[in-house]
Amino acid sequence: MTEPVLTIVVPCYNEEEVLPETMATLTLLLEELIAESLVSGQSKLLFVDDGSKDRTWELIYKEGLRNDFVRGLKLSRNVGHQNALLAGLSAAKERSDCAVSIDADLQDDITVIREFILKYHAGCDIVYGVRKGRDRDSVFKRSTAQGFYKIMKRLGVDLVYNHADFRLMSKRALHELEQFKEVNLFLRGIVPLIGFHTDIVYYDRLERQAGETKYPLKKMLAFAFDGITSFSVSPIRMVSVVGFVSFLMSMVFGGYFLALKFTGNTETGWTSLITSIWLIGGLQLIAIGLIGEYVGKIYKETKQRPKFIVDIDTLNLPLPRRHFLDQELDYRKVSETSQ
């Protein structure tokens, strides 16, 4: 059997602190996989710079000059983790038989990539990396993450429990992924929709090598809400249910207060009146906001704007080799002359 060409896609945003270690570690892994004849010698590491403001792209580009495995994809601006990941997978699909996506912090255990490849050889098109547990997480993060997966399951969204974006996808799975045109990307929900032969590899999550997480609480909550609203209309239906229940309650209480009026037992009800007004008003604002979220997503989809714009692509362009390293290079001019 011919060794498959593997591309390991690594989205990066302000990762200058961790990148040198990440590139060295992944290079060593790729060399081992090639030595075992599990992947082709043409395999690459593709680092996607998602509009970083630090030296991330400079490190990627310079490493590509001295390391034949390293290639870079520079996006024109910051488009978010999911779009940056999609950009890398899209660039990799034409020249690769399979691609593995992994975050730059290497908290996902890279040693299981070997198991990914073995399962690919066994016929799997998609292999999910799934965490064994969340013992390293704080109580808050663990409980909110588990709550998110439970909510998504109740809403009918097919997610792989405790799986993020650490996975292998075959060439044909990547081509099918391209058929999903939505702008509001939630790859963890989209990939299971592809189907094909899938499998799971379990691993223990590691500590971050350096730098800080790019997913603080605010981004995590926004990401979770995007996932819910991108894959289910149940929240809209829940608004209808709440409205119907409120209507029934108002009818019941209306009849009760009307009975009190006829029996002469009415009293000034300032508290109940204000409470009712604020309750109904709050429910209405929540409903309007939720409906507005769906309308906003429809608005973005109808514009059909590109999910990302590639500034520089060194995966499909030849780079100058070692004898250029001592010179001050303008990477833009080098890329232009390579075309």
TATA-V102458 format. One record per residue. N is the residue number from 1. PHI is phi as a letter, one per 40 degrees, with the letter a starting at -180 (NA if undefined). D_LAST is the distance of its C-alpha to the last C-alpha in Angstrom with 1 decimal. Layout:
N;PHI;D_LAST  N;PHI;D_LAST
This chain:
1;NA;33.6  2;c;29.9  3;c;28.7  4;c;26.6  5;c;23.1  6;b;23.8  7;b;21.7  8;c;23.8  9;c;22.7  10;b;24.1  11;c;24.1  12;b;24.8  13;a;26.5  14;f;27.9  15;b;28.3  16;c;28.0  17;c;31.5  18;b;31.0  19;d;27.3  20;d;28.1  21;c;30.8  22;c;28.9  23;c;25.9  24;c;28.4  25;c;30.6  26;c;28.0  27;c;26.5  28;c;30.1  29;c;30.6  30;c;27.5  31;c;28.7  32;c;32.1  33;c;31.0  34;c;29.1  35;c;32.2  36;c;34.3  37;g;32.1  38;c;31.8  39;b;28.0  40;c;25.3  41;c;23.9  42;c;20.4  43;c;21.5  44;b;19.8  45;b;20.9  46;b;18.9  47;c;20.1  48;b;19.7  49;c;20.4  50;c;22.5  51;g;22.5  52;c;24.5  53;b;26.5  54;b;26.9  55;c;24.8  56;d;23.5  57;c;19.8  58;d;20.3  59;c;22.1  60;c;19.6  61;c;16.7  62;c;19.0  63;c;20.4  64;c;17.1  65;c;16.9  66;b;20.4  67;b;20.7  68;c;18.7  69;c;20.0  70;c;18.8  71;b;15.7  72;b;15.5  73;b;15.0  74;b;15.9  75;c;17.6  76;c;18.2  77;a;21.9  78;c;24.6  79;b;25.2  80;g;27.7  81;d;27.9  82;c;28.0  83;c;25.0  84;c;23.0  85;c;24.2  86;c;23.3  87;c;19.7  88;c;19.5  89;c;21.3  90;c;19.2  91;c;16.0  92;c;18.1  93;c;19.8  94;c;17.5  95;b;17.1  96;b;20.6  97;c;24.1  98;a;25.5  99;b;24.7  100;b;27.1  101;b;27.1  102;a;28.9  103;c;29.5  104;c;28.6  105;c;32.3  106;f;33.0  107;c;36.3  108;c;35.6  109;c;36.7  110;c;33.8  111;c;36.2  112;c;36.7  113;c;33.1  114;d;34.6  115;c;37.0  116;d;34.3  117;c;32.7  118;c;36.1  119;c;36.8  120;c;33.5  121;c;34.7  122;c;38.0  123;h;36.4  124;c;35.7  125;c;32.8  126;b;33.3  127;b;35.0  128;c;36.2  129;c;36.8  130;b;40.1  131;c;42.1  132;c;45.6  133;a;47.1  134;b;46.8  135;c;49.3  136;c;47.0  137;c;46.6  138;c;49.1  139;d;51.8  140;c;50.4  141;c;46.8  142;c;48.2  143;c;50.6  144;c;48.1  145;c;45.4  146;c;48.1  147;c;49.4  148;c;45.9  149;c;45.6  150;c;49.2  151;c;48.7  152;c;45.5  153;c;47.5  154;c;50.4  155;c;48.1  156;g;47.0  157;c;43.4  158;c;42.4  159;b;41.1  160;c;41.1  161;c;43.5  162;g;42.3  163;b;38.7  164;b;35.9  165;b;32.2  166;c;32.4  167;a;31.8  168;b;30.1  169;b;28.8  170;c;28.0  171;c;25.1  172;c;27.5  173;c;28.8  174;c;25.4  175;c;24.9  176;c;28.4  177;d;27.7  178;c;25.0  179;c;28.0  180;c;29.6  181;c;28.5  182;c;30.7  183;c;29.5  184;c;32.3  185;c;30.9  186;a;33.3  187;c;31.7  188;c;34.9  189;c;36.6  190;c;33.9  191;d;33.1  192;c;36.8  193;c;36.7  194;c;34.3  195;g;37.1  196;g;36.5  197;c;38.0  198;b;37.9  199;a;39.5  200;b;40.2  201;b;40.0  202;c;42.2  203;a;41.5  204;c;42.9  205;c;40.9  206;b;40.5  207;c;40.7  208;c;37.6  209;c;36.4  210;a;35.9  211;g;35.2  212;b;36.6  213;c;36.3  214;c;33.9  215;b;36.4  216;c;39.6  217;d;42.5  218;d;41.4  219;c;37.9  220;c;39.6  221;c;42.1  222;c;39.5  223;c;37.4  224;c;40.6  225;c;41.6  226;c;38.3  227;c;38.7  228;c;42.2  229;c;41.5  230;c;38.4  231;b;40.3  232;a;43.9  233;c;46.1  234;d;49.0  235;d;49.1  236;c;49.8  237;c;52.5  238;c;54.0  239;c;54.3  240;c;56.3  241;c;58.5  242;c;59.2  243;c;60.1  244;c;62.4  245;c;64.1  246;c;64.5  247;c;66.2  248;c;68.6  249;c;69.4  250;c;70.1  251;c;72.5  252;c;74.3  253;c;74.7  254;c;75.6  255;c;78.4  256;c;79.6  257;c;79.8  258;c;81.4  259;c;84.1  260;c;84.7  261;c;85.2  262;c;87.8  263;c;89.6  264;g;89.7  265;b;87.8  266;c;84.8  267;b;83.8  268;c;81.4  269;b;78.0  270;c;75.7  271;c;73.8  272;c;73.2  273;c;72.2  274;c;69.7  275;d;68.3  276;c;67.9  277;c;66.1  278;c;63.6  279;c;63.0  280;c;62.3  281;c;60.3  282;c;58.1  283;c;57.6  284;c;56.6  285;c;54.1  286;c;52.5  287;c;52.4  288;c;50.8  289;c;48.2  290;c;47.4  291;c;47.2  292;c;45.0  293;c;42.6  294;c;42.2  295;c;41.9  296;c;39.2  297;c;37.2  298;c;37.8  299;d;36.6  300;c;33.3  301;c;32.8  302;c;33.6  303;c;31.0  304;f;28.2  305;c;25.9  306;c;22.7  307;c;23.6  308;a;20.6  309;b;17.4  310;c;14.4  311;c;13.3  312;b;11.1  313;b;10.4  314;c;10.4  315;c;12.1  316;b;9.4  317;b;6.9  318;c;8.6  319;b;10.8  320;c;12.8  321;c;16.3  322;d;19.8  323;c;20.2  324;c;18.1  325;c;20.4  326;c;23.0  327;b;20.9  328;c;20.3  329;b;16.6  330;c;15.0  331;c;12.7  332;c;11.1  333;c;10.2  334;c;9.0  335;c;6.7  336;c;5.5  337;c;5.5  338;c;3.8  339;c;0.0
